[in-house]
Amino acid sequence: MLTASRALSLSSQSSPELPRVAALDDLYRMGVRPRQGEIIMIAGRSGTQKSGFALWWVLNMGLPTLYFSADMTPFQASVRIACSATNKTTEQVELGMADEAIAPAIRHAVDSVPITFSFGSPITWHAVDDELTAFVELWNAYPAVIVIDNLMDIEGASADYTAQMEAMQNIADLSRATGSTVLVLHHASDKSWEAKSDPWKPPSRDQVKGGMSEKPELSLSVALDPTSYIYRIACLKQRMGPSDPSAQTFATLRADPARTRFLPYEHGLTAI
């Protein structure tokens, strides 16, 4: 048993902020403070570059990461990393890898990327245990970040609310046992009135499927305008900071899907 004072003393340095990524300055200015050891949900409708954003984020944080991808193929993941690392388009990377004069430079650009992938689908807890064991044997430490892409691809959780809640509880146990930050990708409704009337706005908390955004310490919702490539990020929930469940306030970036990059947007923070 710990007194409040002793608990504060022991934990005050145990959950520092995650490394900041310059392109997310607008998000930080909203008071969003992603921290080590938290569960962070990234929710969005179909086609909103959730996987691309998560991959770009962990790549730019530079932390040892274990990425469970049931949503991307090995080809898609590897090409996206190469695009982001080299600032080349998907087509340029594919052509470059077929050119013996260019391929070594592309491979060198991704050699030091500290991301390990698991591509099993569905994601099973047995596979999670096996991959964590292998990771620890290789690096003698747990990953700093674990990505679950996505919640509905966990075995049994494709449509069952109870299974999704159980999966979120298992994710919470996983985060506490390892000390890892866990990024969980999840879907928002494509059938709501808001999705039809204003599809390029981040979904509000009540549009996240199954109400799953309530469990994480930090829940973000994202939206992509495919005509202008404006990328919007709202903070739906933050346990120790400001948030807006309505998603009326959001940070604005510029997406470059062909290069899996997200750039600052000159207009910055936007409120409706």
N, C-alpha and C positions, 0 to 999 in steps of 0.2 A: 504494500500500500504506500502511495506517495502523497505527501502534502502538495498543495498547489504550488508553493514556492519551489520545492524540490523538483517537481515535474517540469516547471518552467526552466529551471537551471539545466536539467538533463536534456530537454528537447529544443531549447532555443536555437541551437546550431545544427540540429539534426535534419532540418527541412529547409535548406537554403534555396534561393531561386535557381531555376534552371538557367543555363547559359543563355544570355540574350542574343537574339538574332536581329540585326539592324533593320531589316525590312519590316519587322513587326513593331516598330516604334509607336505607331498609332494605337496598336493594341495595348501596349504598356502604358501609354498616356491615358487610357481609359481606366487605369488602375488594376489591370489584369496582371497577376503575378503567378505564373506557373511555377510550382515548387517541386523539388525532388521528393520522391516517395508518394506523390499524389496519384489518384486516378483521374485522368483527364479524358473527357469524351469529346469527340469531334463528330457532330451530327450534321447531316445535310440530305437533300433530296438526291435522286439518281442523277448522275452526270455532273456532279458539282466538284469533281477533282478532290474528293476526300483523301483517297489513297495518295494522289500526287502531292497534296499539301502535307500530309503526315510524313511521307518519305523525304520531301524537301526539308521539313522542319528538323527531323532527327539528323539528317545529313549535315545541316548547317550548325546544329548544336555540337556535333563532333563527339558525342558520347557513345560508349560501347552499347550497342543496341541489338536486341533479338526481335526480329520482325516475323510474326506469324501471318502469312499472306494466303488467304483462301480466295481473295478477290483478284489478285494479279498473278499472271503466269511468271515463271522464271525469266522468260524473254522480256516481258513488259517491265519487270522490276529492274533487271540489269540494264536495259536500254535507258530507262528513266534516270537511273543513277549516273550513267555515262553522259547523258544529255546535260544534267544539272552540273556535273563536275567539269565538263568541257565547254559549256555554253554552246553546244551544237544541237541542231534539231535531230529528231528521230531519224529522218532520212539521211542526214549527214553522218550520223553515227553508224547506221547500217552500211552505207557506202564506204565509210572509213575502215570499218572492221574487215571489209573485203579487200582492202588495199594494204599490201605488205609494208608500204612506206609510212602509212598513217596509223595502222592498228596498234603498234607498240606504244605510241603516245597516248592513245585512248585507254589502253590497259593500264598504263602507268598512272593515269589520272584517277583511276578507281582502286588501285592497289591498296591505298592506305585508308579506304572507307571502312569505318569500324561497325559495319552492319552485317549481321548474320541472319540468313533467311531460313524459314521453314515453310514449305509450300503445300503441305497436306490439306486436303479438303474432304470432309469438314475438319475443323480444328478440334482435336480431342484432348482431354486433360492428361491422358496417358502420353500423348505426343509432347505436350507442354512439359511434363516431368522429364521425359527423355531428353528433350532439347536443352532444358536447363541444366541437367546433369552433364551433358556433353560440353555445354558452354563453360561451366565451372571447372571441369577437368582441363579444358584448353586454356582458360584465362585465370584460374584460381580466384574467381570473383563472380558474383552475380552480375548480369547486365545492368547498366545504369537505367536503361529504358527498355521496356517491353511493349511492342505494338501488337494489338489484336485487331486484325483487319478481315472481317468485321464481326460484331457481336452476333449477328444472325447466322453466321457461318460456323459458330460453335455447335458441336454435335447436339442435336435435339432442340436447338434454340431458333430454328428458322421462322417459326410462327407461334410458338407456345409461350405465353406470358410467364407462366410459372417457371419454365426452363430458362427464360432470359433472366428472371430475377435470381434464380439459382446460379446462373453463370456470373452475374454481377457480384454475388456474394463470394464466389470462388475467386474472382478477380481481386476483390478486396483482400481476401486471405493471402493471395499470391503476392500482392504489393507489400503487405505487412511482413510476410515471411522473408522476402528477398530485399526489402528496402528499395525496390525498383519503382521508378515512375512508370505507370501503365497507361498508354494511350489506347483508348477503345474507340473504334470507328462504328458509327451506327446510322441507321436510315431515319429520315423524317418523311412524313406523309406526302405523296404526290397527288393525293385526291382531295385535299382540303380546299376550301374556298380561296384561301390565301395563295396556295400553290398555283391555282389557275389564274387568279387575278393579278398577282405580283410575283411571278416565279423567280425573279432575280434578287429577291430580298431574303435574308436569312430566315429560316423557319423559327417561329416562337417556341417556347418550351412545351406548350400543349400540343404541338405538331410532331414532336419527337416520338417515334413509335414506342408504345408500351409504357410511356412515362419514365423511360430509363435514364433520362438526364438528371433525375433527382438524387441518384445514388453517388455519382462522382463528386470529388471536392471541387472540380472545375469542369463546367460544361460549356463548350463553344458550339455555335452553329454557323455554317458556312453556306455561301451561295455564289454562283458564277454566272455572270452575264455573258453568254457565248458570242454576242455581237460586238461587245466592246472589250471583253476580257477583264472587266472590273470584277474584283473578288472582294466579297464582304464577309467580315467575321464579327459575330455578336457574342457577347458573354451572357449566357442564360442563367448561369449559377456560378457563384464563387463563395466558398464557405467563409473565407476571411477577407472579403473585399467587395467592391461594388459589382452589381450585375443588373441585367435588365431582362426579365423573363419574356417580355413582349418582343424582344429583338428590334425595337425601334431605334436603338442606338448601336452603331457598328463601326468598326475600323475598316478602311478601304485600302486594298492593294491592287496591283496590276498583275494578272496571271499571264504566264507564258507557257501554256500547256505543251507546246512542241518541244520546249527545253526543260520542262519540269522545274520552272523557276517562278518565284513570286517576288515582285519588286515594289518599292514604295510608290504610293500614288499621291500626286501633288496636292490633292484636295483633302487628304487626311481624314480625320474623324468626321463622320456624317451622322446627323440626327434627322429623323423625319418630323 
